[in-house]
C-alpha cells in the first residue's frame, strides 16, 4: 500500500469543465514502506479531471517517482487503486471549485452511487489487507483498531 505524502499542483488550470493539475519536482511524493519517493516529470506530469462527473480522464498517464537510483513507474489508474490519492484529489478539487465552476453542480445519481459503491469496496479490501499486515507483523494494537468496527 502506498500513501501520498505531498501532492501540491505546480500549475492548475480550468478549461471548460476540465480541471488540469500539473505537477513538477518536489510537489508530489509518495511513501512506500518507510521510504519517500519523489515525483519526477519523466513521463506523465498532469492529471485531468472532468468536473461534470468528477472522473479522472487520463488514467493511462504514467507517473515516475524516484528515490536515489531507484524508480517506481505507476499508471495513474493503478496509483488511484493502491494509494490514498483520491483523498488528495478531493481536497484539491474542493479548493478549485471556486475557480468558476457552478457550485450547485452535482454528479448524476448513477455516477454518485457507483462511485460510493466502488469506494466502499476499495476501503473494505484495504481494511482486510491491513488486517493481514497486522497479523503478519504481530501488531496487536493495529489489529485491534482495524477489527474494532467489524
ZAFI-9042 format. One line per 5 residues: for each residue x negated, y, z of N, C-alpha, C. Coordinates in nm, 3 decimals. Last residue first. Layout:
<recs>
X,Y,Z,X,Y,Z,X,Y,Z | ...
</recs>
This chain:
<recs>
1.580,-0.424,1.314,1.637,-0.539,1.242,1.738,-0.613,1.324 | 1.449,-0.223,1.450,1.580,-0.192,1.391,1.645,-0.309,1.320 | 1.207,-0.350,1.531,1.299,-0.293,1.628,1.438,-0.272,1.571 | 1.012,-0.425,1.362,1.123,-0.518,1.379,1.229,-0.467,1.475 | 0.830,-0.213,1.373,0.892,-0.247,1.245,1.012,-0.339,1.260
0.749,-0.213,1.642,0.811,-0.094,1.585,0.888,-0.129,1.458 | 0.633,-0.469,1.662,0.750,-0.434,1.744,0.822,-0.313,1.687 | 0.416,-0.442,1.482,0.520,-0.543,1.459,0.648,-0.507,1.535 | 0.266,-0.246,1.612,0.324,-0.217,1.481,0.437,-0.315,1.450 | 0.199,-0.400,1.844,0.270,-0.273,1.856,0.338,-0.235,1.724
0.055,-0.618,1.746,0.186,-0.640,1.807,0.266,-0.511,1.817 | -0.131,-0.705,1.506,-0.097,-0.574,1.563,0.045,-0.581,1.618 | -0.257,-0.908,1.364,-0.221,-0.928,1.505,-0.195,-0.796,1.577 | -0.285,-0.889,1.098,-0.386,-0.818,1.177,-0.361,-0.830,1.327 | -0.063,-1.038,1.015,-0.197,-1.078,0.972,-0.305,-1.015,1.060
0.150,-0.891,1.126,0.125,-1.028,1.170,-0.017,-1.073,1.136 | 0.126,-0.654,0.985,0.115,-0.650,1.131,0.086,-0.789,1.185 | 0.175,-0.751,0.725,0.044,-0.692,0.758,0.023,-0.691,0.909 | 0.443,-0.827,0.751,0.341,-0.928,0.719,0.202,-0.878,0.756 | 0.546,-0.572,0.794,0.560,-0.674,0.899,0.457,-0.785,0.876
0.489,-0.457,0.546,0.423,-0.402,0.665,0.434,-0.500,0.783 | 0.658,-0.607,0.384,0.513,-0.613,0.363,0.437,-0.563,0.485 | 0.905,-0.526,0.491,0.865,-0.666,0.501,0.714,-0.683,0.480 | 0.897,-0.253,0.420,0.904,-0.290,0.561,0.859,-0.436,0.579 | 0.903,-0.277,0.141,0.784,-0.220,0.206,0.781,-0.258,0.354
1.160,-0.378,0.106,1.045,-0.457,0.063,0.918,-0.408,0.131 | 1.305,-0.158,0.204,1.313,-0.286,0.275,1.198,-0.378,0.235 | 1.231,0.040,0.015,1.199,0.059,0.156,1.205,-0.073,0.233 | 1.336,-0.069,-0.220,1.191,-0.049,-0.208,1.150,-0.033,-0.062 | 1.611,-0.060,-0.157,1.546,-0.187,-0.188,1.394,-0.176,-0.171
1.651,0.216,-0.127,1.677,0.124,-0.016,1.607,-0.009,-0.035 | 1.589,0.299,-0.388,1.506,0.346,-0.276,1.526,0.254,-0.156 | 1.799,0.173,-0.526,1.660,0.142,-0.557,1.568,0.181,-0.442 | 2.025,0.298,-0.413,2.008,0.153,-0.402,1.862,0.113,-0.426 | 1.975,0.563,-0.490,1.986,0.529,-0.349,1.965,0.380,-0.327
1.985,0.537,-0.769,1.861,0.580,-0.705,1.862,0.543,-0.556 | 2.254,0.467,-0.798,2.149,0.377,-0.845,2.017,0.410,-0.778 | 2.378,0.697,-0.698,2.399,0.568,-0.633,2.290,0.468,-0.671 | 2.280,0.888,-0.886,2.255,0.905,-0.744,2.271,0.772,-0.670 | 2.382,0.790,-1.125,2.237,0.802,-1.108,2.204,0.810,-0.960
2.658,0.812,-1.070,2.600,0.683,-1.105,2.449,0.684,-1.082 | 2.691,1.088,-1.026,2.713,0.995,-0.915,2.649,0.860,-0.944 | 2.435,1.301,-1.161,2.558,1.224,-1.177,2.568,1.119,-1.066 | 2.292,1.546,-0.938,2.278,1.437,-1.034,2.411,1.364,-1.047 | 2.405,1.886,-0.934,2.391,1.758,-0.866,2.371,1.649,-0.971
2.362,2.227,-0.906,2.348,2.114,-0.996,2.323,1.987,-0.916 | 2.356,2.445,-0.748,2.473,2.360,-0.734,2.464,2.234,-0.821 | 2.129,2.577,-0.835,2.122,2.507,-0.708,2.240,2.412,-0.690 | 1.985,2.589,-1.141,2.114,2.602,-1.076,2.116,2.515,-0.951 | 1.662,2.725,-1.137,1.745,2.608,-1.158,1.874,2.629,-1.082
1.462,2.895,-1.094,1.559,2.931,-1.198,1.651,2.815,-1.226 | 1.308,2.824,-0.873,1.241,2.880,-0.990,1.336,2.924,-1.100 | 1.404,2.692,-0.655,1.427,2.836,-0.660,1.371,2.901,-0.786 | 1.304,2.442,-0.678,1.442,2.463,-0.721,1.473,2.611,-0.730 | 1.057,2.404,-0.571,1.064,2.456,-0.707,1.205,2.484,-0.753
1.091,2.292,-0.323,1.031,2.424,-0.329,1.043,2.488,-0.466 | 1.195,2.050,-0.407,1.277,2.136,-0.321,1.222,2.279,-0.321 | 0.976,1.946,-0.545,1.097,1.983,-0.619,1.185,2.075,-0.536 | 0.801,1.893,-0.334,0.762,1.990,-0.437,0.885,2.038,-0.512 | 0.950,1.697,-0.197,0.911,1.822,-0.130,0.876,1.930,-0.231
0.959,1.499,-0.395,1.083,1.557,-0.343,1.055,1.691,-0.276 | 0.691,1.433,-0.418,0.760,1.494,-0.532,0.889,1.562,-0.487 | 0.654,1.315,-0.169,0.581,1.438,-0.201,0.646,1.510,-0.320 | 0.819,1.092,-0.197,0.842,1.186,-0.087,0.775,1.321,-0.117 | 0.704,0.955,-0.411,0.836,1.014,-0.430,0.870,1.114,-0.319
0.463,0.852,-0.304,0.459,0.966,-0.397,0.595,1.035,-0.411 | 0.390,0.650,-0.139,0.496,0.740,-0.094,0.502,0.866,-0.180 | 0.335,0.361,-0.354,0.294,0.468,-0.264,0.416,0.549,-0.221 | 0.412,0.183,-0.549,0.329,0.134,-0.439,0.280,0.243,-0.344 | 0.577,0.321,-0.737,0.623,0.199,-0.671,0.544,0.164,-0.545
0.430,0.537,-0.831,0.559,0.562,-0.765,0.606,0.440,-0.687 | 0.220,0.400,-0.946,0.191,0.488,-0.834,0.320,0.520,-0.758 | 0.354,0.284,-1.157,0.301,0.198,-1.053,0.270,0.279,-0.927 | 0.417,0.507,-1.312,0.526,0.422,-1.263,0.478,0.333,-1.149 | 0.161,0.610,-1.374,0.249,0.685,-1.285,0.360,0.597,-1.229
-0.108,0.374,-1.360,0.001,0.439,-1.434,0.098,0.503,-1.333 | -0.426,0.419,-1.224,-0.288,0.380,-1.196,-0.191,0.451,-1.289 | -0.748,0.330,-1.155,-0.662,0.378,-1.264,-0.521,0.328,-1.238 | -1.005,0.416,-0.947,-0.876,0.348,-0.948,-0.794,0.412,-1.059 | -1.358,0.372,-0.916,-1.242,0.437,-0.976,-1.119,0.350,-0.960
-1.668,0.442,-0.757,-1.553,0.353,-0.776,-1.433,0.433,-0.826 | -1.875,0.599,-0.680,-1.882,0.544,-0.815,-1.770,0.444,-0.842 | -1.684,0.807,-0.484,-1.822,0.770,-0.519,-1.828,0.721,-0.661 | -1.377,0.757,-0.581,-1.449,0.765,-0.454,-1.590,0.715,-0.483 | -1.107,0.874,-0.779,-1.247,0.837,-0.765,-1.293,0.851,-0.620
-0.833,0.803,-0.995,-0.881,0.850,-0.866,-1.022,0.796,-0.846 | -0.625,0.881,-1.264,-0.751,0.820,-1.222,-0.795,0.887,-1.092 | -0.313,0.798,-1.409,-0.388,0.884,-1.319,-0.512,0.810,-1.271 | -0.142,0.783,-1.709,-0.238,0.712,-1.623,-0.318,0.813,-1.541 | 0.198,0.783,-1.801,0.079,0.865,-1.777,-0.013,0.793,-1.678
0.439,0.655,-1.813,0.323,0.586,-1.867,0.192,0.661,-1.848 | 0.636,0.828,-1.725,0.597,0.719,-1.637,0.472,0.644,-1.686 | 0.742,1.099,-1.774,0.618,1.045,-1.831,0.560,0.935,-1.742 | 0.973,1.172,-1.629,0.982,1.138,-1.771,0.858,1.071,-1.827 | 1.144,1.108,-1.337,1.012,1.135,-1.391,1.012,1.087,-1.535
1.464,1.254,-1.273,1.384,1.140,-1.314,1.248,1.188,-1.365 | 1.684,1.421,-1.219,1.579,1.401,-1.119,1.496,1.276,-1.146 | 1.857,1.499,-1.411,1.884,1.370,-1.349,1.778,1.330,-1.247 | 1.768,1.760,-1.451,1.910,1.729,-1.465,1.944,1.598,-1.394 | 1.497,1.780,-1.438,1.571,1.831,-1.324,1.722,1.809,-1.337
1.257,1.559,-1.508,1.381,1.606,-1.566,1.470,1.650,-1.450 | 0.918,1.620,-1.468,1.041,1.578,-1.401,1.160,1.642,-1.471 | 0.598,1.514,-1.536,0.712,1.589,-1.592,0.840,1.531,-1.531 | 0.276,1.556,-1.426,0.400,1.483,-1.401,0.512,1.571,-1.452 | -0.061,1.535,-1.552,0.064,1.604,-1.525,0.179,1.508,-1.502
-0.288,1.406,-1.632,-0.304,1.512,-1.531,-0.174,1.584,-1.499 | -0.457,1.113,-1.749,-0.336,1.191,-1.726,-0.360,1.296,-1.620 | -0.776,1.111,-1.752,-0.675,1.070,-1.849,-0.551,1.158,-1.830 | -0.929,1.264,-1.576,-0.995,1.193,-1.684,-0.896,1.152,-1.793 | -0.909,1.449,-1.345,-0.826,1.457,-1.467,-0.894,1.392,-1.587
-0.911,1.270,-1.043,-0.993,1.336,-1.145,-0.912,1.337,-1.274 | -0.829,1.259,-0.698,-0.785,1.263,-0.838,-0.890,1.329,-0.925 | -1.007,1.069,-0.457,-0.964,1.198,-0.510,-0.933,1.188,-0.659 | -0.946,0.849,-0.196,-0.982,0.860,-0.336,-0.925,0.991,-0.389 | -1.046,0.745,0.119,-0.978,0.851,0.045,-1.034,0.857,-0.097
-0.992,0.443,0.300,-1.075,0.524,0.211,-0.991,0.625,0.134 | -0.863,0.253,0.435,-0.905,0.369,0.515,-0.990,0.465,0.431 | -0.635,0.170,0.202,-0.701,0.116,0.321,-0.735,0.232,0.411 | -0.638,0.452,0.026,-0.626,0.308,0.005,-0.706,0.242,0.116 | -0.488,0.756,-0.021,-0.562,0.675,0.076,-0.532,0.529,0.045
-0.537,1.017,-0.264,-0.464,0.903,-0.208,-0.553,0.830,-0.108 | -0.493,1.356,-0.373,-0.576,1.247,-0.323,-0.488,1.140,-0.259 | -0.511,1.649,-0.541,-0.432,1.527,-0.534,-0.526,1.418,-0.484 | -0.683,1.850,-0.577,-0.546,1.890,-0.545,-0.456,1.768,-0.523 | -0.940,1.777,-0.660,-0.919,1.807,-0.518,-0.777,1.852,-0.482
-0.883,1.873,-0.999,-0.971,1.816,-0.896,-0.929,1.865,-0.758 | -0.528,1.913,-1.073,-0.671,1.931,-1.102,-0.750,1.865,-0.989 | -0.205,1.875,-1.229,-0.298,1.856,-1.118,-0.442,1.870,-1.165 | 0.108,2.015,-1.299,-0.026,1.985,-1.350,-0.122,1.979,-1.231 | 0.437,1.954,-1.352,0.340,1.968,-1.245,0.204,1.924,-1.298
0.725,2.083,-1.487,0.595,2.028,-1.521,0.497,2.057,-1.409 | 1.057,2.022,-1.518,0.959,2.078,-1.427,0.828,2.007,-1.454 | 1.309,2.094,-1.753,1.194,2.011,-1.715,1.100,2.088,-1.624 | 1.505,2.244,-1.863,1.542,2.167,-1.744,1.429,2.075,-1.699 | 1.305,2.488,-1.982,1.444,2.444,-1.986,1.477,2.372,-1.856
1.026,2.448,-1.807,1.065,2.469,-1.945,1.203,2.407,-1.960 | 0.829,2.561,-1.553,0.962,2.509,-1.583,0.996,2.548,-1.726 | 0.521,2.467,-1.400,0.600,2.546,-1.495,0.734,2.479,-1.518 | 0.237,2.489,-1.198,0.375,2.443,-1.209,0.447,2.530,-1.310 | -0.087,2.382,-1.117,-0.004,2.469,-1.201,0.135,2.406,-1.210
-0.175,2.216,-0.923,-0.261,2.327,-0.959,-0.181,2.432,-1.035 | 0.028,2.076,-0.668,0.008,2.105,-0.810,-0.083,2.227,-0.829 | -0.087,1.874,-0.423,-0.054,2.014,-0.447,-0.077,2.042,-0.595 | -0.106,1.637,-0.216,-0.051,1.649,-0.350,-0.002,1.792,-0.368 | -0.283,1.416,-0.010,-0.259,1.553,-0.051,-0.206,1.554,-0.193
-0.238,1.144,0.039,-0.288,1.230,0.145,-0.257,1.376,0.114 | -0.018,0.888,-0.019,-0.068,1.014,-0.073,-0.113,1.101,0.043 | -0.109,0.549,0.017,-0.033,0.665,0.063,-0.100,0.790,0.007 | -0.058,0.212,-0.088,-0.129,0.339,-0.096,-0.044,0.447,-0.032 | -0.084,-0.118,0.000,0.000,0.000,0.000,-0.088,0.124,0.000
</recs>
